[in-house]
Amino acid sequence: MYRGRLQRDLSLWVGKGLLGEETAATLLAEYDSRPASFSLGRVLMALAAVLLAAAVLLVVSSNWEAIPRLVRVGLILALIWAAHIAAALMLARGAVAAASGLLIIGALSFGGAISLVGQMYHLSGDEQTVMYLWFAIATVSAILFRSGGVVVVAGFLSWASFAVYLQNNDNHWIGLNPWMAPVMAAVVITLVRYTGTDRARHLAYLLLIGWLAWLYTLYEEIAVALAFAIGGMAAFVMTALPVPRIVSLVRSAGAAPAFYSFLVATIGFLLLHIEIEGGWRLVVLGLATLAASVLAIALHGRDNGAVRYLAYTSFAAEMLYLASVTVGSILGTSSLFLFSGLVVALVAWIVIRLERRFSAEARGEHA
């Protein structure tokens, strides 16, 4: 899709005399030489690896009692070692997709092996410990082979580990185990930076947001919602600070840090609206929400489309909410619709003006 747009743009620039045909062909050839950021073949290979691992484990477990113990252990170890050795050979040949699939089979097989051996020898332990060990092994495999596929497996294992904790503890905070969710998210983000699997970072950020949402369900207090709003906005502003170290980290992570920090702040404002139903505090909250949206657009609106549209949505929703609460009790239904329409028109006009300004600034930079 992007290549098609690039080719049309290059043809347009050549037609206007802004670019030579030879230069345009060189640029297109350079883009074609890059490794594809998304490959359907790699996705299908990873899916095939998951299905094959599941099939092998199901076959072994279904005939478990008919296989001698030593043979069972040997089969499990042979499967894990064979997958990793074959992956190393594939990497040496440059077959990255096949190697990634084999590493996924090895990582998934290890988790099944832990469970099956534990059942076979009646080893003591719980599901939580198994999930931690499984995640740790996937992490080591991702580091040794620098495999993006295994990073994705580790990301989903972090989700599964947190889900196991919630299920086993009835959503209560017990001991230090709840801290493992943000720790595993940090590990996944580190693996993403090490392997270059950029899309996998969303698994870590979504886990953190889910963990924060769970914290709110534990207390359901206005202080927690306020902490989300203030903390999220503080982190969001930090992503825009002109500090060289921060700027390099944010740029290397793309749009994710700014978007997810602002998303946390938006969730905090939403929870505050649930806690505050009326009075002067609601007006102050509404103004703060509008100010946060404007600040988000001012700091990252031009370069970060995800932040921009989230800020647009938050601004428009807040305007309509305030209109319905403050004016709805005074005006009738038809008047309220009329007023809401005017509010939406005003928001649309602001959005159009901002989009034109961002476009003009972008053209000015490229000129």
Contacts in CASP RR format, 6 or more apart in sequence:
PFRMAT RR
TARGET T0000
AUTHOR 0000-0000-0000
METHOD contacts of the structure
MODEL  1
MYRGRLQRDLSLWVGKGLLGEETAATLLAEYDSRPASFSLGRVLMALAAV
LLAAAVLLVVSSNWEAIPRLVRVGLILALIWAAHIAAALMLARGAVAAAS
GLLIIGALSFGGAISLVGQMYHLSGDEQTVMYLWFAIATVSAILFRSGGV
VVVAGFLSWASFAVYLQNNDNHWIGLNPWMAPVMAAVVITLVRYTGTDRA
RHLAYLLLIGWLAWLYTLYEEIAVALAFAIGGMAAFVMTALPVPRIVSLV
RSAGAAPAFYSFLVATIGFLLLHIEIEGGWRLVVLGLATLAASVLAIALH
GRDNGAVRYLAYTSFAAEMLYLASVTVGSILGTSSLFLFSGLVVALVAWI
VIRLERRFSAEARGEHA
3 28 0 8 1.000
3 31 0 8 1.000
3 32 0 8 1.000
6 27 0 8 1.000
6 28 0 8 1.000
6 31 0 8 1.000
7 28 0 8 1.000
10 19 0 8 1.000
10 24 0 8 1.000
10 27 0 8 1.000
10 28 0 8 1.000
11 24 0 8 1.000
13 19 0 8 1.000
13 24 0 8 1.000
14 20 0 8 1.000
14 21 0 8 1.000
14 24 0 8 1.000
37 198 0 8 1.000
39 97 0 8 1.000
41 97 0 8 1.000
42 96 0 8 1.000
42 97 0 8 1.000
42 100 0 8 1.000
45 97 0 8 1.000
45 98 0 8 1.000
45 100 0 8 1.000
45 101 0 8 1.000
46 100 0 8 1.000
46 101 0 8 1.000
46 104 0 8 1.000
46 149 0 8 1.000
46 152 0 8 1.000
48 101 0 8 1.000
49 100 0 8 1.000
49 101 0 8 1.000
49 102 0 8 1.000
49 104 0 8 1.000
49 105 0 8 1.000
49 108 0 8 1.000
50 104 0 8 1.000
50 108 0 8 1.000
52 105 0 8 1.000
53 104 0 8 1.000
53 105 0 8 1.000
53 106 0 8 1.000
53 108 0 8 1.000
53 109 0 8 1.000
54 108 0 8 1.000
56 79 0 8 1.000
56 105 0 8 1.000
56 109 0 8 1.000
57 108 0 8 1.000
57 109 0 8 1.000
57 112 0 8 1.000
57 116 0 8 1.000
60 67 0 8 1.000
60 72 0 8 1.000
60 75 0 8 1.000
60 76 0 8 1.000
60 116 0 8 1.000
61 116 0 8 1.000
64 72 0 8 1.000
64 116 0 8 1.000
64 120 0 8 1.000
67 75 0 8 1.000
69 120 0 8 1.000
72 116 0 8 1.000
72 117 0 8 1.000
72 120 0 8 1.000
73 117 0 8 1.000
76 109 0 8 1.000
76 113 0 8 1.000
76 116 0 8 1.000
76 117 0 8 1.000
77 113 0 8 1.000
79 105 0 8 1.000
79 106 0 8 1.000
79 109 0 8 1.000
79 113 0 8 1.000
80 106 0 8 1.000
80 109 0 8 1.000
80 110 0 8 1.000
80 113 0 8 1.000
83 102 0 8 1.000
83 103 0 8 1.000
83 105 0 8 1.000
83 106 0 8 1.000
83 109 0 8 1.000
84 102 0 8 1.000
84 103 0 8 1.000
84 106 0 8 1.000
84 141 0 8 1.000
84 145 0 8 1.000
86 102 0 8 1.000
87 98 0 8 1.000
87 99 0 8 1.000
87 100 0 8 1.000
87 101 0 8 1.000
87 102 0 8 1.000
87 103 0 8 1.000
87 145 0 8 1.000
87 147 0 8 1.000
88 99 0 8 1.000
88 145 0 8 1.000
90 96 0 8 1.000
90 98 0 8 1.000
90 99 0 8 1.000
90 102 0 8 1.000
91 99 0 8 1.000
91 145 0 8 1.000
99 145 0 8 1.000
99 147 0 8 1.000
100 147 0 8 1.000
100 148 0 8 1.000
100 149 0 8 1.000
100 150 0 8 1.000
101 149 0 8 1.000
103 141 0 8 1.000
103 145 0 8 1.000
103 147 0 8 1.000
103 149 0 8 1.000
103 150 0 8 1.000
104 149 0 8 1.000
104 150 0 8 1.000
104 153 0 8 1.000
106 141 0 8 1.000
107 137 0 8 1.000
107 138 0 8 1.000
107 141 0 8 1.000
107 150 0 8 1.000
107 153 0 8 1.000
107 154 0 8 1.000
108 153 0 8 1.000
110 134 0 8 1.000
110 137 0 8 1.000
110 138 0 8 1.000
111 130 0 8 1.000
111 134 0 8 1.000
111 137 0 8 1.000
114 130 0 8 1.000
114 133 0 8 1.000
114 134 0 8 1.000
115 130 0 8 1.000
117 123 0 8 1.000
126 168 0 8 1.000
127 164 0 8 1.000
127 168 0 8 1.000
128 161 0 8 1.000
128 164 0 8 1.000
128 165 0 8 1.000
128 168 0 8 1.000
128 177 0 8 1.000
131 157 0 8 1.000
131 160 0 8 1.000
131 161 0 8 1.000
131 164 0 8 1.000
132 161 0 8 1.000
132 180 0 8 1.000
134 157 0 8 1.000
135 154 0 8 1.000
135 157 0 8 1.000
135 158 0 8 1.000
135 161 0 8 1.000
135 184 0 8 1.000
135 187 0 8 1.000
138 150 0 8 1.000
138 153 0 8 1.000
138 154 0 8 1.000
138 157 0 8 1.000
139 154 0 8 1.000
139 187 0 8 1.000
139 191 0 8 1.000
141 147 0 8 1.000
141 150 0 8 1.000
142 148 0 8 1.000
142 149 0 8 1.000
142 150 0 8 1.000
142 151 0 8 1.000
142 154 0 8 1.000
142 191 0 8 1.000
142 194 0 8 1.000
142 195 0 8 1.000
143 191 0 8 1.000
143 194 0 8 1.000
146 194 0 8 1.000
146 195 0 8 1.000
147 195 0 8 1.000
148 191 0 8 1.000
148 195 0 8 1.000
148 196 0 8 1.000
148 197 0 8 1.000
148 200 0 8 1.000
149 197 0 8 1.000
149 200 0 8 1.000
151 188 0 8 1.000
151 191 0 8 1.000
151 192 0 8 1.000
151 195 0 8 1.000
151 197 0 8 1.000
151 200 0 8 1.000
152 197 0 8 1.000
152 200 0 8 1.000
152 203 0 8 1.000
154 184 0 8 1.000
154 187 0 8 1.000
154 188 0 8 1.000
154 191 0 8 1.000
155 184 0 8 1.000
155 188 0 8 1.000
155 200 0 8 1.000
155 203 0 8 1.000
155 204 0 8 1.000
155 207 0 8 1.000
156 203 0 8 1.000
157 184 0 8 1.000
158 181 0 8 1.000
158 184 0 8 1.000
158 185 0 8 1.000
158 187 0 8 1.000
158 188 0 8 1.000
158 203 0 8 1.000
158 204 0 8 1.000
158 207 0 8 1.000
159 203 0 8 1.000
159 207 0 8 1.000
161 180 0 8 1.000
161 181 0 8 1.000
161 184 0 8 1.000
162 180 0 8 1.000
162 181 0 8 1.000
162 184 0 8 1.000
162 207 0 8 1.000
162 211 0 8 1.000
165 177 0 8 1.000
165 178 0 8 1.000
165 180 0 8 1.000
165 181 0 8 1.000
166 214 0 8 1.000
169 177 0 8 1.000
171 214 0 8 1.000
171 217 0 8 1.000
171 218 0 8 1.000
172 218 0 8 1.000
173 218 0 8 1.000
178 211 0 8 1.000
181 207 0 8 1.000
181 208 0 8 1.000
181 211 0 8 1.000
182 208 0 8 1.000
182 211 0 8 1.000
184 204 0 8 1.000
184 207 0 8 1.000
185 204 0 8 1.000
185 205 0 8 1.000
185 207 0 8 1.000
185 208 0 8 1.000
185 211 0 8 1.000
186 204 0 8 1.000
188 200 0 8 1.000
188 201 0 8 1.000
188 203 0 8 1.000
188 204 0 8 1.000
188 207 0 8 1.000
189 201 0 8 1.000
189 204 0 8 1.000
191 197 0 8 1.000
191 200 0 8 1.000
192 198 0 8 1.000
192 200 0 8 1.000
192 201 0 8 1.000
192 204 0 8 1.000
193 252 0 8 1.000
198 254 0 8 1.000
201 253 0 8 1.000
201 256 0 8 1.000
202 256 0 8 1.000
205 256 0 8 1.000
205 260 0 8 1.000
208 260 0 8 1.000
209 260 0 8 1.000
209 263 0 8 1.000
209 264 0 8 1.000
209 267 0 8 1.000
212 228 0 8 1.000
212 264 0 8 1.000
212 267 0 8 1.000
213 267 0 8 1.000
215 224 0 8 1.000
216 224 0 8 1.000
216 225 0 8 1.000
216 228 0 8 1.000
216 271 0 8 1.000
222 272 0 8 1.000
222 275 0 8 1.000
222 276 0 8 1.000
224 271 0 8 1.000
225 268 0 8 1.000
225 271 0 8 1.000
225 272 0 8 1.000
225 274 0 8 1.000
225 275 0 8 1.000
226 268 0 8 1.000
226 272 0 8 1.000
228 264 0 8 1.000
228 265 0 8 1.000
228 267 0 8 1.000
228 268 0 8 1.000
228 271 0 8 1.000
229 265 0 8 1.000
229 268 0 8 1.000
229 269 0 8 1.000
229 271 0 8 1.000
229 272 0 8 1.000
229 288 0 8 1.000
229 292 0 8 1.000
230 265 0 8 1.000
231 264 0 8 1.000
231 265 0 8 1.000
232 261 0 8 1.000
232 262 0 8 1.000
232 264 0 8 1.000
232 265 0 8 1.000
232 268 0 8 1.000
233 261 0 8 1.000
233 262 0 8 1.000
233 265 0 8 1.000
233 292 0 8 1.000
233 295 0 8 1.000
235 257 0 8 1.000
235 261 0 8 1.000
235 264 0 8 1.000
236 258 0 8 1.000
236 261 0 8 1.000
236 262 0 8 1.000
236 265 0 8 1.000
236 296 0 8 1.000
236 299 0 8 1.000
236 300 0 8 1.000
237 295 0 8 1.000
237 299 0 8 1.000
238 246 0 8 1.000
238 261 0 8 1.000
239 246 0 8 1.000
239 250 0 8 1.000
239 257 0 8 1.000
239 258 0 8 1.000
239 261 0 8 1.000
239 300 0 8 1.000
240 258 0 8 1.000
240 299 0 8 1.000
240 300 0 8 1.000
241 247 0 8 1.000
249 257 0 8 1.000
250 257 0 8 1.000
250 258 0 8 1.000
255 304 0 8 1.000
255 305 0 8 1.000
255 306 0 8 1.000
255 307 0 8 1.000
258 299 0 8 1.000
258 300 0 8 1.000
258 304 0 8 1.000
258 306 0 8 1.000
258 307 0 8 1.000
259 304 0 8 1.000
259 306 0 8 1.000
259 307 0 8 1.000
259 310 0 8 1.000
262 296 0 8 1.000
262 300 0 8 1.000
262 307 0 8 1.000
262 310 0 8 1.000
262 311 0 8 1.000
263 310 0 8 1.000
265 292 0 8 1.000
266 292 0 8 1.000
266 310 0 8 1.000
266 314 0 8 1.000
269 285 0 8 1.000
269 288 0 8 1.000
269 289 0 8 1.000
269 292 0 8 1.000
269 314 0 8 1.000
272 285 0 8 1.000
273 282 0 8 1.000
273 285 0 8 1.000
273 289 0 8 1.000
273 321 0 8 1.000
276 282 0 8 1.000
276 285 0 8 1.000
278 325 0 8 1.000
282 325 0 8 1.000
283 322 0 8 1.000
283 326 0 8 1.000
286 318 0 8 1.000
286 321 0 8 1.000
286 322 0 8 1.000
289 314 0 8 1.000
289 318 0 8 1.000
290 315 0 8 1.000
290 318 0 8 1.000
290 319 0 8 1.000
292 314 0 8 1.000
293 311 0 8 1.000
293 312 0 8 1.000
293 314 0 8 1.000
293 315 0 8 1.000
293 318 0 8 1.000
294 311 0 8 1.000
294 315 0 8 1.000
296 307 0 8 1.000
296 308 0 8 1.000
296 310 0 8 1.000
296 311 0 8 1.000
296 314 0 8 1.000
297 307 0 8 1.000
297 308 0 8 1.000
297 311 0 8 1.000
297 312 0 8 1.000
297 315 0 8 1.000
297 354 0 8 1.000
300 307 0 8 1.000
300 308 0 8 1.000
301 307 0 8 1.000
301 308 0 8 1.000
301 311 0 8 1.000
301 354 0 8 1.000
301 358 0 8 1.000
302 308 0 8 1.000
302 358 0 8 1.000
302 361 0 8 1.000
302 362 0 8 1.000
308 358 0 8 1.000
312 347 0 8 1.000
312 351 0 8 1.000
315 347 0 8 1.000
315 350 0 8 1.000
316 344 0 8 1.000
316 347 0 8 1.000
319 343 0 8 1.000
319 346 0 8 1.000
319 347 0 8 1.000
320 340 0 8 1.000
320 343 0 8 1.000
320 344 0 8 1.000
323 336 0 8 1.000
323 339 0 8 1.000
323 340 0 8 1.000
323 343 0 8 1.000
324 336 0 8 1.000
324 340 0 8 1.000
327 336 0 8 1.000
327 339 0 8 1.000
328 336 0 8 1.000
328 339 0 8 1.000
331 339 0 8 1.000
END
